[in-house]
Amino acid sequence: MSPIAIPSPETVSARVLAPLVGSVVVMHTAARTIRGTLLSCVQASAWLVVDDVDEVVPLTEVLSVSSA
């Protein structure tokens, strides 16, 4: 699957990420790159599991996401 390009934080939404729920993804933020399973996404955040650790990422921080 090709990356879902997210040009600005205003366009990030749970609807955009919903097709990737249940998949291993690579999520880029300004601060870091996260590789994990996307478990859920809601209006304000995405929930991933990375090495058995829960990560909640505010959607305003997401720059891009791709299927791993």
N, C-alpha and C positions, 0 to 999 in steps of 0.2 A: 504494500500500500504506500502511496506517495505521501509526503508530509502534508499536514493541514497547515497551510500558511496563515498565520494570524497577524495581519499588518499592524494592528494597534489594539491596546487593551480594551477599547470600547467594543470591539467586535467579538471578543471572547464570550462564549456563552455555553451553558450546559447543552444546548441544542447542537452546537457545533461539535462538541466532544462526545455526545451520546453514542455515535456509531463505534467509538473506540472502547466503550465500557466492556470490561472483561478481557481486554487485550493487553499485552505487554507493550508499553509505549516509552518513547523518549520525549521528555518534556523539558523545554528550555525556558529558563527565566533569566533575568538580568544577573542574578547572583549565582546561579548554578544550573547544572544539567542533571535531571533526575530520570533514572530508568527503573520502571516498576510496572506493576499491574494496576491499571485504572479500574477501581472498583465502583466508583460513583462520581457523579458530578451534579451539583445543584447550582442555584442561581449565582452564588458568590464564590464557590470553591470546588476544587477537584480533590478526590480522595484516592490515594495510591498506596499500595503496599510495596515497600522496598526492603528486601532481605528480612521479611517478617516484622518490619517496623512500619506503622501507619504514618503517612505523610499527608497533611492537608495543605493544599496550595491555593492561595487566593487567586481567582481567575484574573484579577488585575495585574498579576505578576507574570502570567504566562505569555511568552513570546511566540513559541511554536510547539507543535506536537506532531510526532510521527509514530506510526506503528513500528515496533522494533523488529 
